[in-house]
Amino acid sequence: MDRAADLWTLVSNLKNAAYDEQVHILQALGDKLINDCRIEVFGVTIEPLWVEAYCYDETHFPDYNTHRSRKQKNRFGQMYFHERGYGGVDICLSNSEDFCLSFLLKATLANGRFLTQTQLPRVLLSTGKTKADFEHLEDILHPANARHTICHTTRVNLAKPCYSDTPLTSFALDAIPKYDFRFARKSIRENVRAYLLAYMAAHPDCTEQECRAECRRVFGWVPNLVRTWVHN
């Protein structure tokens, strides 16, 4: 099964799934966008590193953080440029007029250059193409084999409380120390804590300094709470 067909099948299973399974499917879709897909648009190759799921189904998944734009419906595999908010670009994965589903490209590599959510649309539009040009493109998802280590966490800077504690972000853990992910530090704090606790369990004699070094190696940053986690 090709990568787009695999995504389509997961999306088709979303509507009738129970809540826990819906979350699992949304995470799986995010994982596949990062590891199994690259985006090719007008000479720009986009490799997702951090994606956030936004889904709105009035009956089955009423996430009001979703823009609920018509461009988030039944446009599987096409781009959606944000019409409000911070600005950004999503990949729509909805395959029906019955629900919205898109994934925000929060952090990417575009032709090898690291870009955040608001930088990506500026780089794309610098090609001379318009938003409409990009949004009309089809078949932009191509096979990849990135092999990142994927983790999940909550989404960043939500406007509404619904699903705010649900881990609908997929991100490439191994990319975190390599690029400027300062926007994500609040969201991944619990990931850092869980990793550090597991590290200390495996290395019971480790010092605070060693724990800090391990945090910096894996996450590229050391939270202020590390001392509390180590000594409690």
TIDO-243064 format. One record per residue: residue number from 1; residue in one letter; y, x, z of N, C-alpha, C in turn. Coordinates in nm, 3 decimals. Atoms other than C-alpha are relative to their C-alpha. Layout:
> resi  resn  n_Y  n_X  n_Z  ca_Y  ca_X  ca_Z  c_Y  c_X  c_Z
> NUM  A  Y  X  Z  Y  X  Z  Y  X  Z
...
***
This chain:
> resi  resn  n_Y  n_X  n_Z  ca_Y  ca_X  ca_Z  c_Y  c_X  c_Z
> 1  M  -0.119  0.085  0.000  0.000  0.000  0.000  0.124  0.089  0.000
> 2  D  -0.119  -0.083  0.002  0.341  0.146  -0.093  0.089  -0.035  0.119
> 3  R  -0.080  0.010  -0.122  0.611  0.185  0.170  0.078  -0.131  0.006
> 4  A  -0.076  0.125  0.001  0.826  -0.113  0.062  -0.090  -0.120  0.026
> 5  A  0.094  0.110  -0.022  0.522  -0.341  0.053  -0.043  -0.006  0.146
> 6  D  0.035  -0.006  -0.142  0.429  -0.225  0.402  0.110  -0.062  0.085
> 7  L  -0.113  0.060  -0.071  0.778  -0.314  0.527  0.003  -0.151  -0.021
> 8  W  -0.003  0.144  0.033  0.762  -0.652  0.350  -0.104  -0.075  0.082
> 9  T  0.106  0.066  -0.077  0.433  -0.737  0.521  0.040  -0.015  0.146
> 10  L  -0.045  0.008  -0.140  0.575  -0.656  0.865  0.106  -0.107  0.016
> 11  V  -0.106  0.101  -0.008  0.883  -0.868  0.797  -0.059  -0.141  -0.010
> 12  S  0.062  0.132  0.018  0.665  -1.159  0.683  -0.074  -0.045  0.125
> 13  N  0.071  0.035  -0.124  0.476  -1.144  1.014  0.094  -0.028  0.116
> 14  L  -0.096  0.006  -0.111  0.794  -1.152  1.220  0.024  -0.142  0.051
> 15  K  -0.046  0.134  -0.038  0.880  -1.522  1.218  -0.095  -0.070  0.096
> 16  N  0.097  0.075  -0.080  0.559  -1.657  1.370  -0.059  0.080  0.116
> 17  A  0.051  -0.084  -0.109  0.501  -1.375  1.618  0.060  -0.042  0.133
> 18  A  -0.054  0.019  -0.134  0.542  -1.410  1.994  0.106  0.107  0.025
> 19  Y  -0.114  -0.087  -0.024  0.844  -1.236  2.148  -0.038  0.147  0.008
> 20  D  0.039  -0.141  -0.015  0.668  -0.915  2.253  -0.044  0.060  -0.133
> 21  E  0.045  -0.049  0.130  0.510  -0.885  1.911  0.119  0.013  -0.096
> 22  Q  -0.121  -0.013  0.082  0.849  -0.949  1.744  0.069  0.134  0.027
> 23  V  -0.063  -0.128  -0.037  0.994  -0.654  1.936  -0.081  0.116  -0.058
> 24  H  0.087  -0.106  0.054  0.695  -0.442  1.836  0.018  0.013  -0.151
> 25  I  -0.017  -0.003  0.145  0.740  -0.537  1.469  0.135  0.062  -0.036
> 26  L  -0.132  -0.056  0.027  1.113  -0.458  1.477  0.002  0.151  0.025
> 27  Q  0.012  -0.144  -0.025  1.035  -0.120  1.632  -0.078  0.069  -0.112
> 28  A  0.081  -0.059  0.108  0.768  -0.054  1.370  0.080  0.012  -0.129
> 29  L  -0.084  -0.006  0.119  1.014  -0.137  1.093  0.099  0.116  0.010
> 30  G  -0.092  -0.112  -0.019  1.267  0.105  1.239  -0.069  0.134  -0.013
> 31  D  0.077  -0.124  0.010  1.001  0.373  1.274  -0.027  0.036  -0.146
> 32  K  0.034  -0.025  0.140  0.901  0.334  0.910  0.124  0.036  -0.083
> 33  L  -0.122  -0.038  0.071  1.261  0.349  0.788  0.032  0.148  0.023
> 34  I  -0.030  -0.140  -0.031  1.294  0.687  0.962  -0.104  0.095  -0.059
> 35  N  0.104  -0.096  0.039  0.960  0.846  0.881  -0.056  -0.021  -0.141
> 36  D  0.070  0.029  0.125  0.834  0.673  0.568  0.092  -0.026  -0.118
> 37  C  -0.092  0.040  0.107  1.149  0.600  0.367  0.121  0.093  -0.009
> 38  R  -0.131  -0.058  0.022  1.450  0.767  0.215  0.074  -0.097  -0.092
> 39  I  -0.083  0.092  0.078  1.737  0.583  0.049  0.070  0.080  -0.109
> 40  E  -0.061  -0.069  0.113  1.856  0.686  -0.297  0.103  -0.091  -0.064
> 41  V  -0.108  0.082  0.056  2.196  0.554  -0.412  0.103  0.089  -0.069
> 42  F  -0.103  -0.070  0.078  2.416  0.697  -0.690  0.007  0.149  0.033
> 43  G  0.003  -0.144  -0.021  2.305  1.054  -0.634  0.006  0.044  0.144
> 44  V  -0.001  -0.033  -0.143  2.314  1.036  -0.254  -0.136  -0.034  0.059
> 45  T  0.126  0.021  -0.070  1.990  1.078  -0.061  0.028  -0.016  0.148
> 46  I  -0.025  0.030  -0.141  2.005  0.917  0.283  -0.132  0.001  0.076
> 47  E  0.117  -0.007  -0.087  1.752  1.005  0.551  0.039  -0.057  0.137
> 48  P  -0.036  0.059  -0.130  1.777  0.773  0.855  -0.055  0.082  0.116
> 49  L  0.041  -0.067  -0.123  1.764  0.937  1.198  0.009  -0.091  0.121
> 50  W  -0.020  0.095  -0.110  1.882  0.651  1.423  0.031  -0.134  -0.064
> 51  V  -0.021  0.133  0.058  1.850  0.285  1.323  -0.010  -0.105  0.110
> 52  E  -0.001  0.108  -0.097  1.920  -0.035  1.516  -0.031  -0.132  -0.070
> 53  A  0.041  0.127  0.059  1.755  -0.370  1.442  0.095  -0.112  0.041
> 54  Y  -0.081  0.119  -0.025  1.972  -0.681  1.410  -0.066  -0.117  -0.071
> 55  C  0.077  0.113  0.052  1.779  -1.003  1.367  0.056  -0.130  0.057
> 56  Y  -0.043  0.131  -0.049  1.897  -1.363  1.387  -0.084  -0.108  -0.065
> 57  D  0.073  0.121  0.037  1.663  -1.658  1.367  0.033  -0.101  0.108
> 58  E  -0.054  0.093  -0.099  1.815  -1.961  1.537  -0.105  -0.048  0.098
> 59  T  0.107  0.052  -0.086  1.481  -2.080  1.675  -0.080  0.111  0.066
> 60  H  0.097  -0.099  -0.046  1.275  -1.765  1.715  0.060  0.131  0.052
> 61  F  -0.058  -0.126  -0.046  1.518  -1.475  1.773  0.153  -0.009  -0.014
> 62  P  -0.144  0.024  0.013  1.880  -1.585  1.834  0.085  0.114  0.056
> 63  D  -0.079  -0.115  -0.044  2.050  -1.245  1.863  0.141  -0.012  -0.058
> 64  Y  -0.138  0.023  0.046  2.423  -1.318  1.846  0.078  0.130  -0.020
> 65  N  -0.062  -0.127  0.039  2.501  -0.948  1.813  -0.012  0.024  -0.150
> 66  T  0.014  -0.007  0.146  2.387  -0.991  1.453  0.121  -0.065  -0.066
> 67  H  -0.118  0.055  0.066  2.680  -1.051  1.217  -0.026  -0.137  -0.062
> 68  R  0.039  0.126  0.065  2.489  -1.340  1.057  0.070  -0.020  -0.134
> 69  S  -0.058  0.004  0.134  2.634  -1.255  0.719  -0.106  -0.048  -0.100
> 70  R  0.093  0.041  0.107  2.481  -1.408  0.407  -0.066  0.123  -0.063
> 71  K  0.056  -0.122  0.057  2.423  -1.047  0.300  -0.113  0.057  0.085
> 72  Q  0.113  -0.040  -0.085  2.173  -1.011  0.584  -0.119  -0.093  -0.020
> 73  K  0.108  0.094  0.028  1.953  -1.285  0.435  -0.056  0.023  -0.140
> 74  N  0.071  0.003  0.129  1.694  -1.263  0.158  0.051  0.106  -0.099
> 75  R  -0.044  -0.112  0.085  1.817  -0.926  0.026  -0.082  0.123  0.035
> 76  F  0.089  -0.107  -0.044  1.516  -0.713  0.109  0.025  0.129  -0.079
> 77  G  -0.017  -0.130  0.063  1.580  -0.345  0.042  0.135  0.025  -0.062
> 78  Q  -0.135  -0.021  0.054  1.951  -0.378  -0.035  0.097  0.035  0.113
> 79  M  -0.099  -0.040  -0.098  2.260  -0.243  0.137  0.092  -0.115  0.039
> 80  Y  -0.101  0.094  -0.050  2.504  -0.444  0.346  0.110  0.083  0.067
> 81  F  -0.116  -0.065  -0.062  2.849  -0.298  0.417  0.064  -0.098  0.097
> 82  H  -0.055  0.088  -0.103  2.992  -0.440  0.739  0.135  -0.056  -0.043
> 83  E  -0.125  0.068  0.033  3.270  -0.692  0.693  0.094  -0.006  0.120
> 84  R  -0.081  0.001  -0.122  3.396  -0.660  1.054  -0.060  0.099  0.098
> 85  G  0.051  -0.091  -0.101  3.352  -0.455  1.369  0.038  0.144  -0.030
> 86  Y  -0.030  -0.142  0.013  3.336  -0.075  1.371  -0.009  0.050  -0.144
> 87  G  0.031  -0.047  0.134  3.229  -0.052  1.008  -0.134  0.069  0.000
> 88  G  0.132  -0.061  0.008  2.895  0.071  0.889  -0.077  -0.056  -0.117
> 89  V  0.087  0.043  0.109  2.609  0.022  0.647  -0.137  -0.033  0.058
> 90  D  0.135  0.041  -0.038  2.283  -0.166  0.704  -0.091  0.001  -0.123
> 91  I  0.101  0.033  0.099  1.962  -0.191  0.509  -0.055  -0.137  0.035
> 92  C  0.052  0.134  -0.024  1.873  -0.558  0.478  -0.151  -0.001  -0.026
> 93  L  0.145  0.014  0.020  1.503  -0.633  0.526  -0.045  -0.146  0.004
> 94  S  0.038  0.142  0.006  1.515  -1.013  0.534  -0.055  -0.033  -0.138
> 95  N  0.057  0.043  0.128  1.293  -1.164  0.267  0.001  -0.153  -0.012
> 96  S  -0.006  0.146  -0.003  1.396  -1.525  0.329  0.143  -0.044  0.030
> 97  E  -0.130  0.059  -0.036  1.704  -1.747  0.350  -0.002  -0.057  0.141
> 98  D  0.014  0.062  -0.132  1.572  -1.863  0.688  0.047  0.087  0.115
> 99  F  -0.039  -0.087  -0.111  1.676  -1.560  0.892  0.074  0.123  -0.051
> 100  C  -0.069  -0.126  0.027  1.899  -1.253  0.903  -0.082  0.115  0.057
> 101  L  0.064  -0.121  -0.052  1.744  -0.909  0.941  0.054  0.121  -0.075
> 102  S  -0.044  -0.126  0.060  1.905  -0.573  0.880  -0.003  0.109  0.105
> 103  F  0.004  -0.117  -0.088  1.896  -0.224  1.027  0.124  0.085  -0.024
> 104  L  -0.119  -0.083  0.005  2.217  -0.041  1.104  -0.040  0.147  -0.011
> 105  L  0.021  -0.144  0.014  2.214  0.320  0.982  0.100  0.070  0.091
> 106  K  -0.091  -0.051  -0.103  2.366  0.457  1.301  0.021  0.151  -0.013
> 107  A  -0.011  -0.144  0.025  2.295  0.824  1.224  -0.095  0.036  -0.113
> 108  T  0.078  -0.033  0.120  2.170  0.974  0.899  0.029  0.144  -0.043
> 109  L  -0.033  -0.116  0.081  2.147  1.282  0.686  0.026  -0.051  -0.141
> 110  A  -0.035  0.038  0.137  2.325  1.223  0.354  0.014  0.128  -0.082
> 111  N  0.009  -0.127  0.074  2.236  1.499  0.108  0.002  0.118  0.098
> 112  G  0.014  -0.107  -0.099  2.154  1.705  0.417  0.112  0.009  0.102
> 113  R  -0.116  -0.004  -0.092  2.485  1.638  0.598  -0.014  -0.110  0.104
> 114  F  0.013  0.098  -0.107  2.472  1.467  0.938  0.122  -0.091  0.002
> 115  L  -0.107  0.099  -0.002  2.677  1.145  0.944  -0.029  -0.106  0.105
> 116  T  0.012  0.112  -0.093  2.742  0.881  1.208  0.029  -0.130  -0.074
> 117  Q  -0.015  0.134  0.056  2.776  0.507  1.150  0.126  -0.016  -0.084
> 118  T  -0.126  0.023  0.070  3.143  0.511  1.050  0.027  0.104  -0.108
> 119  Q  -0.020  -0.103  0.103  3.124  0.832  0.847  -0.076  -0.032  -0.128
> 120  L  0.085  0.025  0.118  2.847  0.711  0.614  0.071  -0.081  -0.107
> 121  P  -0.065  0.075  0.108  3.046  0.439  0.432  0.111  0.078  -0.070
> 122  R  -0.106  -0.079  0.062  3.336  0.679  0.375  -0.058  0.099  -0.101
> 123  V  0.063  -0.095  0.092  3.104  0.936  0.218  -0.054  -0.071  -0.124
> 124  L  0.052  0.075  0.115  2.936  0.674  0.000  0.112  -0.042  -0.095
> 125  L  -0.109  0.047  0.084  3.267  0.535  -0.123  0.076  0.115  -0.066
> 126  S  -0.064  -0.117  0.063  3.391  0.888  -0.199  -0.064  0.034  -0.134
> 127  T  0.064  -0.020  0.130  3.150  0.880  -0.495  0.077  -0.069  -0.112
> 128  G  -0.074  0.077  0.099  3.396  0.646  -0.669  -0.059  -0.137  -0.025
> 129  K  0.061  0.131  0.012  3.159  0.351  -0.650  0.056  -0.093  0.108
> 130  T  -0.051  0.098  -0.095  3.262  0.030  -0.472  -0.111  -0.050  0.092
> 131  K  0.100  0.062  -0.088  3.092  -0.152  -0.186  -0.091  -0.092  -0.081
> 132  A  0.080  0.092  0.081  2.981  -0.413  -0.438  -0.101  0.075  -0.087
> 133  D  0.093  -0.081  0.079  2.828  -0.142  -0.657  -0.123  0.036  0.082
> 134  F  0.112  -0.038  -0.086  2.616  -0.022  -0.366  -0.084  -0.122  0.039
> 135  E  0.072  0.118  -0.047  2.527  -0.373  -0.249  -0.082  -0.066  -0.109
> 136  H  0.076  0.058  0.111  2.404  -0.474  -0.595  -0.126  0.080  -0.034
> 137  L  0.116  -0.083  0.031  2.153  -0.188  -0.610  -0.127  -0.058  0.060
> 138  E  0.132  0.039  -0.048  1.786  -0.276  -0.576  -0.093  0.122  -0.010
> 139  D  0.101  -0.108  0.005  1.478  -0.058  -0.527  0.058  0.134  0.044
> 140  I  -0.062  -0.124  -0.049  1.669  0.198  -0.321  -0.086  0.070  0.105
> 141  L  0.089  -0.060  -0.099  1.388  0.262  -0.070  -0.112  0.076  -0.072
> 142  H  0.099  -0.086  0.065  1.165  0.552  -0.175  -0.089  0.065  0.105
> 143  P  0.092  -0.058  -0.098  0.862  0.711  -0.008  0.051  0.134  0.055
> 144  A  -0.030  -0.127  -0.067  0.919  0.991  0.243  -0.113  0.030  0.097
> 145  N  0.102  -0.039  -0.098  0.703  1.178  0.489  0.065  0.092  0.103
> 146  A  -0.087  -0.081  -0.085  0.948  1.292  0.755  -0.071  0.055  0.124
> 147  R  0.078  -0.045  -0.115  0.705  1.316  1.051  0.084  0.030  0.124
> 148  H  -0.078  -0.013  -0.124  0.973  1.283  1.318  -0.079  -0.058  0.118
> 149  T  0.048  0.064  -0.123  0.878  1.208  1.677  0.094  -0.115  0.030
> 150  I  -0.085  0.118  -0.014  1.006  0.852  1.720  -0.001  -0.051  0.144
> 151  C  -0.015  0.066  -0.130  1.138  0.703  2.045  0.080  -0.127  -0.019
> 152  H  -0.074  0.126  0.005  1.292  0.366  2.126  0.093  -0.010  0.120
> 153  T  -0.094  0.024  -0.108  1.591  0.265  2.333  0.083  -0.123  -0.034
> 154  T  -0.087  0.114  0.024  1.859  -0.003  2.358  0.107  0.036  -0.103
> 155  R  -0.102  -0.021  0.101  2.135  -0.048  2.102  0.134  0.039  0.065
> 156  V  -0.126  -0.057  -0.049  2.484  0.105  2.136  0.115  -0.098  -0.022
> 157  N  -0.127  0.072  0.014  2.814  -0.079  2.201  -0.016  -0.144  -0.048
> 158  L  0.020  0.140  0.037  2.689  -0.437  2.180  0.117  -0.085  0.050
> 159  A  -0.111  0.088  -0.037  2.953  -0.710  2.188  -0.045  -0.113  0.091
> 160  K  0.051  0.113  -0.077  2.729  -0.973  2.350  -0.123  0.044  0.080
> 161  P  0.109  -0.045  -0.088  2.469  -0.952  2.629  -0.141  -0.030  -0.051
> 162  C  0.135  0.040  0.040  2.179  -1.111  2.442  -0.077  0.118  -0.060
> 163  Y  0.091  -0.107  0.044  1.888  -0.872  2.384  0.056  0.140  0.028
> 164  S  -0.062  -0.131  -0.026  2.101  -0.591  2.530  -0.095  0.096  0.069
> 165  D  0.097  -0.086  -0.067  1.808  -0.462  2.736  -0.128  0.020  -0.081
> 166  T  0.119  -0.011  0.085  1.558  -0.486  2.450  0.007  0.128  -0.083
> 167  P  -0.003  -0.128  0.072  1.464  -0.150  2.294  -0.015  -0.018  -0.151
> 168  L  0.001  0.029  0.144  1.558  -0.232  1.934  0.054  0.116  -0.083
> 169  T  -0.038  -0.123  0.070  1.669  0.121  1.844  -0.123  0.088  -0.020
> 170  S  0.097  -0.108  0.026  1.434  0.369  1.679  0.080  0.126  -0.032
> 171  F  -0.071  -0.123  0.031  1.545  0.731  1.674  -0.095  0.118  -0.006
> 172  A  0.079  -0.122  0.017  1.412  1.073  1.576  0.032  0.094  0.115
> 173  L  -0.024  -0.081  -0.119  1.376  1.259  1.905  0.030  0.145  -0.036
> 174  D  -0.018  -0.142  0.035  1.352  1.600  1.738  0.133  0.028  -0.067
> 175  A  -0.132  -0.020  0.059  1.688  1.544  1.566  0.110  0.007  0.105
> 176  I  -0.104  0.011  -0.102  1.877  1.487  1.892  0.064  0.135  0.035
> 177  P  -0.065  -0.127  -0.035  1.928  1.855  1.989  0.062  0.074  -0.119
> 178  K  -0.048  -0.072  0.119  2.009  1.956  1.630  0.137  -0.047  -0.048
> 179  Y  -0.121  0.059  0.054  2.303  1.724  1.561  0.083  -0.062  0.113
> 180  D  -0.094  0.053  -0.099  2.599  1.562  1.739  -0.029  -0.147  0.029
> 181  F  0.037  0.135  -0.038  2.446  1.256  1.904  0.072  -0.045  0.128
> 182  R  -0.070  0.038  -0.123  2.711  1.218  2.175  0.014  -0.151  0.014
> 183  F  -0.012  0.146  -0.006  2.748  0.849  2.084  -0.119  -0.064  0.070
> 184  A  0.126  0.059  -0.047  2.389  0.795  2.203  -0.033  0.034  0.144
> 185  R  0.041  -0.053  -0.130  2.395  0.964  2.542  -0.024  -0.108  0.105
> 186  K  0.021  0.107  -0.097  2.434  0.649  2.749  -0.131  -0.073  -0.027
> 187  S  0.120  0.076  0.036  2.155  0.475  2.560  -0.129  0.076  0.026
> 188  I  0.126  -0.075  -0.014  1.903  0.758  2.584  -0.019  0.057  0.141
> 189  R  0.012  -0.056  -0.135  1.962  0.836  2.952  -0.135  -0.031  0.062
> 190  E  0.129  0.037  -0.058  1.650  0.645  3.053  -0.114  0.076  -0.069
> 191  N  0.099  -0.082  0.070  1.452  0.831  2.785  -0.004  0.141  0.059
> 192  V  -0.008  -0.133  -0.060  1.574  1.159  2.935  -0.068  -0.001  0.137
> 193  R  0.058  0.010  -0.134  1.479  1.045  3.284  -0.152  -0.007  -0.006
> 194  A  0.145  0.015  0.011  1.129  0.936  3.180  -0.064  0.132  -0.045
> 195  Y  0.054  -0.129  0.047  1.074  1.263  2.992  0.000  0.103  0.113
> 196  L  -0.012  -0.101  -0.106  1.196  1.471  3.286  -0.101  -0.025  0.111
> 197  L  0.098  0.031  -0.104  0.976  1.288  3.538  -0.141  0.041  -0.044
> 198  A  0.131  -0.042  0.052  0.672  1.347  3.315  -0.010  0.153  -0.002
> 199  Y  -0.001  -0.147  0.002  0.772  1.712  3.276  -0.022  0.055  0.141
> 200  M  0.015  -0.048  -0.138  0.802  1.756  3.654  -0.140  -0.026  0.053
> 201  A  0.138  0.028  -0.042  0.464  1.590  3.708  -0.097  0.103  -0.057
> 202  A  0.087  -0.101  0.062  0.308  1.838  3.467  0.031  0.142  0.047
> 203  H  -0.043  -0.133  -0.048  0.502  2.131  3.618  0.056  -0.017  0.142
> 204  P  -0.047  0.036  -0.135  0.520  2.052  3.994  0.083  0.109  0.068
> 205  D  -0.076  -0.108  -0.063  0.671  2.391  4.081  0.129  0.035  -0.075
> 206  C  -0.118  -0.033  0.080  0.954  2.377  3.828  0.127  -0.013  0.084
> 207  T  -0.128  0.001  -0.071  1.306  2.444  3.953  0.098  -0.092  -0.073
> 208  E  -0.105  0.079  0.065  1.619  2.242  3.884  0.051  0.071  -0.125
> 209  Q  -0.048  -0.076  0.115  1.734  2.518  3.651  -0.097  -0.012  -0.118
> 210  E  0.099  0.014  0.106  1.409  2.496  3.454  0.003  -0.141  -0.059
> 211  C  -0.010  0.139  0.049  1.442  2.116  3.432  0.123  -0.017  -0.088
> 212  R  -0.122  0.007  0.082  1.796  2.152  3.302  -0.022  0.066  -0.136
> 213  A  0.027  -0.070  0.126  1.681  2.402  3.042  -0.089  -0.084  -0.091
> 214  E  0.089  0.084  0.080  1.404  2.166  2.930  0.076  -0.119  -0.058
> 215  C  -0.082  0.111  0.051  1.650  1.874  2.900  0.086  0.046  -0.118
> 216  R  -0.086  -0.051  0.108  1.882  2.086  2.690  -0.082  0.032  -0.125
> 217  R  0.086  -0.033  0.115  1.595  2.204  2.470  -0.039  -0.124  -0.078
> 218  V  0.052  0.120  0.066  1.467  1.853  2.399  0.111  -0.093  -0.045
> 219  F  -0.104  0.099  0.028  1.786  1.646  2.409  0.136  0.060  -0.036
> 220  G  -0.125  -0.063  0.035  2.060  1.901  2.349  0.112  -0.024  0.098
> 221  W  -0.102  0.041  -0.097  2.240  1.788  2.663  -0.068  -0.023  0.134
> 222  V  0.054  0.017  -0.135  2.194  1.768  3.041  0.082  -0.105  0.073
> 223  P  -0.074  0.103  -0.073  2.294  1.442  3.216  0.037  0.047  0.141
> 224  N  -0.042  -0.033  -0.137  2.482  1.469  3.547  -0.103  -0.042  0.103
> 225  L  0.099  0.053  -0.094  2.198  1.276  3.709  -0.124  0.087  0.014
> 226  V  0.120  -0.083  -0.007  1.944  1.553  3.655  -0.025  0.050  0.142
> 227  R  0.018  -0.050  -0.136  2.005  1.695  4.002  -0.061  -0.107  0.089
> 228  T  0.054  0.111  -0.079  1.938  1.352  4.158  -0.146  -0.024  -0.035
> 229  W  0.138  0.025  0.042  1.622  1.303  3.953  -0.094  0.110  0.050
> 230  V  0.085  -0.112  -0.041  1.489  1.647  4.042  -0.027  -0.001  0.150
> 231  H  0.012  -0.014  -0.145  1.550  1.624  4.416  -0.040  -0.129  0.071
> 232  N  0.043  0.127  -0.062  1.449  1.261  4.478  -0.149  -0.024  -0.022
***
